């Protein structure tokens, strides 16, 4: 759906949304990285880019850290996506050969268009308020990395192929 930089940006922004209190609470890059199970250096780099794009406010030194630049209900997932993702301007069909939009569509065309529309809608309509509400109002607590749930649920991640023993 999107790359590692976008995923890390959404993870950092969602953590800042979870603690949103008009920007009084600030978290360091290290705190965000550790709480999300992400590499500290990558989170620091992403937060720097988010600060330059006016999505977060950062302040150095003791008591410093990062906070959202505005309330989570005014920030859409589309913003970090647009910052880190490049639009694919190619009109080559990767699945059926030829040029997409010319001649008969490939076997995947309609499904891909529907998926693209659903992703666009998700990015446009979802604000970071969903994360603030989940933690502050609904009491959701993310599961720490490495914890095995008693009742696993379906994941949105692509399944890894099972290797057969040699």
C-alpha positions as CSV (number, residue, x, y, z in Angstrom):
1,X,0.0,0.0,0.0
2,X,2.9,2.4,0.8
3,X,6.6,2.3,1.7
4,X,8.5,2.1,4.9
5,X,9.0,5.9,5.3
6,X,5.3,6.5,5.0
7,X,4.5,3.6,7.4
8,X,7.0,5.1,9.9
9,X,5.6,8.6,9.5
10,X,2.1,7.3,10.1
11,X,3.3,5.3,13.2
12,X,5.0,8.4,14.6
13,X,2.1,10.7,13.9
14,X,-0.4,8.2,15.3
15,X,1.6,8.0,18.6
16,X,1.6,11.8,18.9
17,X,-2.2,11.8,18.2
18,X,-2.7,9.2,21.0
19,X,-1.2,11.6,23.5
20,X,-2.7,14.8,22.0
21,X,-3.6,17.4,24.7
22,X,-3.4,20.6,22.7
23,X,0.3,20.0,22.2
24,X,1.4,20.2,25.8
25,X,2.7,16.6,25.9
26,X,5.8,16.1,23.8
27,X,7.6,12.8,23.0
28,X,11.2,12.4,21.9
29,X,12.1,10.5,18.8
30,X,13.5,7.8,20.9
31,X,10.3,7.4,22.9
32,X,8.2,7.2,19.8
33,X,10.6,4.7,18.2
34,X,10.7,2.5,21.3
35,X,6.9,2.6,21.8
36,X,6.3,1.7,18.2
37,X,9.1,-0.9,17.9
38,X,10.9,1.1,15.2
39,X,14.6,2.1,14.6
40,X,15.4,5.2,16.5
41,X,17.5,6.7,13.7
42,X,14.8,6.3,11.1
43,X,12.1,7.8,13.4
44,X,14.4,10.8,14.1
45,X,14.9,11.3,10.3
46,X,11.2,11.0,9.6
47,X,10.3,13.4,12.4
48,X,12.7,16.0,10.9
49,X,10.9,15.7,7.6
50,X,7.5,16.0,9.3
51,X,8.7,19.1,11.1
52,X,9.9,20.7,7.9
53,X,6.5,19.9,6.4
54,X,4.7,21.6,9.4
55,X,3.0,18.3,10.5
56,X,4.8,18.3,13.8
57,X,6.4,20.9,16.1
58,X,9.7,20.0,17.6
59,X,11.6,21.6,20.4
60,X,15.2,20.7,21.4
61,X,16.6,20.2,24.9
62,X,15.3,19.1,28.2
63,X,11.5,19.0,28.2
64,X,11.6,19.2,24.4
65,X,10.3,16.7,22.0
66,X,7.6,16.5,19.3
67,X,3.9,17.2,19.2
68,X,1.4,17.4,16.4
69,X,1.4,20.8,14.7
70,X,-2.4,20.9,14.9
71,X,-5.3,18.9,16.3
72,X,-5.5,15.3,15.1
73,X,-9.0,15.8,13.6
74,X,-7.4,18.3,11.2
75,X,-4.7,15.9,10.0
76,X,-5.4,13.3,7.3
77,X,-3.5,10.2,6.5
78,X,-3.1,11.7,3.0
79,X,-0.5,14.3,4.4
80,X,2.4,12.0,5.3
81,X,1.5,9.8,2.3
82,X,1.9,12.7,-0.1
83,X,5.2,13.7,1.6
84,X,6.9,10.3,1.2
85,X,5.2,8.6,-1.8
86,X,5.8,9.3,-5.4
87,X,2.9,9.2,-7.8
88,X,3.4,6.5,-10.5
89,X,3.0,8.3,-13.8
90,X,3.6,5.2,-15.9
91,X,0.7,4.1,-18.0
92,X,2.3,0.6,-18.7
93,X,0.1,-2.3,-17.5
94,X,2.3,-4.4,-15.2
95,X,-0.1,-7.4,-15.4
96,X,-1.4,-7.6,-18.9
97,X,1.3,-5.9,-21.0
98,X,0.5,-3.0,-23.2
99,X,-0.8,0.4,-22.1
100,X,-3.3,0.8,-19.4
101,X,-6.5,2.5,-20.6
102,X,-5.9,1.6,-24.3
103,X,-7.6,-1.4,-25.8
104,X,-9.1,-4.2,-23.7
105,X,-8.3,-4.0,-20.0
106,X,-6.1,-6.7,-18.4
107,X,-7.7,-9.3,-16.2
108,X,-6.8,-7.3,-13.1
109,X,-7.9,-3.8,-14.3
110,X,-11.3,-3.5,-12.6
111,X,-10.0,-4.9,-9.3
112,X,-7.0,-2.7,-9.3
113,X,-9.1,0.4,-10.0
114,X,-11.5,-0.5,-7.1
115,X,-8.5,-1.1,-4.8
116,X,-6.9,2.2,-5.8
117,X,-10.2,4.0,-5.2
118,X,-10.6,2.4,-1.7
119,X,-7.0,3.4,-0.8
120,X,-7.6,7.0,-2.0
121,X,-10.8,7.2,0.1
122,X,-9.0,5.8,3.2
123,X,-6.2,8.4,2.9
124,X,-8.6,11.3,2.3
125,X,-11.3,10.5,4.8
126,X,-9.2,9.1,7.7
127,X,-7.8,11.6,10.2
128,X,-5.4,11.0,13.0
129,X,-8.3,11.6,15.4
130,X,-9.1,7.9,15.1
131,X,-5.9,7.2,17.0
132,X,-6.5,9.8,19.7
133,X,-10.0,8.5,20.3
134,X,-9.0,4.9,20.4
135,X,-6.5,5.5,23.2
136,X,-8.1,8.4,25.1
137,X,-11.7,7.5,24.9
138,X,-11.9,3.8,24.0
139,X,-9.0,2.6,26.2
140,X,-7.1,0.8,23.4
141,X,-3.6,-0.2,24.4
142,X,-1.3,-1.4,21.6
143,X,0.3,-4.8,22.1
144,X,4.0,-4.6,22.6
145,X,6.2,-6.0,19.9
146,X,7.0,-9.7,20.5
147,X,3.9,-10.5,22.6
148,X,2.0,-13.5,21.3
149,X,-1.8,-13.0,21.6
150,X,-4.0,-15.8,23.0
151,X,-6.5,-15.3,20.2
152,X,-4.7,-14.2,17.0
153,X,-6.7,-12.2,14.6
154,X,-6.4,-11.7,10.8
155,X,-3.7,-9.2,9.8
156,X,-3.7,-6.9,6.9
157,X,-0.1,-7.8,6.2
158,X,0.6,-10.1,3.2
159,X,1.2,-13.6,4.4
160,X,4.7,-15.0,4.2
161,X,5.0,-18.1,2.1
162,X,5.6,-21.2,4.2
163,X,8.9,-22.9,3.6
164,X,8.8,-26.7,3.4
165,X,11.4,-28.4,5.6
166,X,14.4,-29.7,3.7
